[in-house]
């Protein structure tokens, strides 16, 4: 492991306070790393550290980042490891972080110049454990696809309430739109599951909320999530199976906590069946995945969760998933043909 370290006069030693540690995994992103780094360099508050985890990049990503950072006043470290995936890179960043709060910024995303200033200011004013902001979805040219994604708060809420709202899409905390109190992350041994390629960030966010007391938001757009056509969420692959397994992992994590019955019921009666329905919708698009799909659907746990689905509210969304879950359970061969035709 190679570590490149730079310090300026804001931070001459580890005893000085760092407000936020920004953790950014880097892997073959030379086409977009400059915008990411420039957004960090331009922060109005400099009381932060940047931890770049070079996950075995083969292109000029790290060279570009280093050239930009060397001429800046940013405290940064570049940690090099063999290619191990984004989860292990983020976990390495957590281990290395010394800031009072941690945030995660993927190398193709970027943040507003006041992200550090406003997020930390809100955290200190309210003594909150997690602060999130609104964010926009943009394309690779910066064109806005979705202006507002977060569904912010009017006041602070508890971690338990925030976890349930996050699962129910009543708030939307993304990787690039929140800061987490570092002591809570480390004391509860929270980390990203490297065995999962889909949904591992969601599990980390919900676990962090459950371990926190106070959650609040900055009701401004301070993050920008770049949508790539080739991303896992837009492609057909068996990685989507992790959508189910991640929620199942979360259910296992909370199963013995008697104070979380509402969340356990929500996972069992809606979120896990919904995940199965999502997997069905995606894998149905390609015949080469149909065998794997039917093997997945034949598992007893999958059948049990499909039977457990309950309509949460009388609206089109919940009724549609109810019909889909019943169709998957009793007429999967017919339904897979319907979804396969829709993909053309």
CORQUIRA-V192654 format. One record per run of one state. SS is the DSSP state (H for helix, E for strand, - for the rest). FROM is the first residue (numbers start at 0). TO is the last residue. If there is no record, write none. Layout:
ss->(SS	SS)
from->(FROM	FROM)
to->(TO	TO)
This chain:
ss->(-	E	-	E	-	H	-	E	-	H	-	E	-	H	-	E	-	E	-	H	-	E	-	E	-	E	-	H	-	E	H	-	H	-	E	-	H	-	H	-	H	-	H	-	H	-	H	-	H	-)
from->(0	1	6	19	26	32	41	47	55	60	70	74	81	85	96	100	104	109	111	114	126	129	138	143	146	156	157	158	167	177	181	187	199	210	214	226	231	234	237	254	257	283	286	297	299	308	315	330	331	342)
to->(0	5	18	25	31	40	46	54	59	69	73	80	84	95	99	103	108	110	113	125	128	137	142	145	155	156	157	166	176	180	186	198	209	213	225	230	233	236	253	256	282	285	296	298	307	314	329	330	341	343)
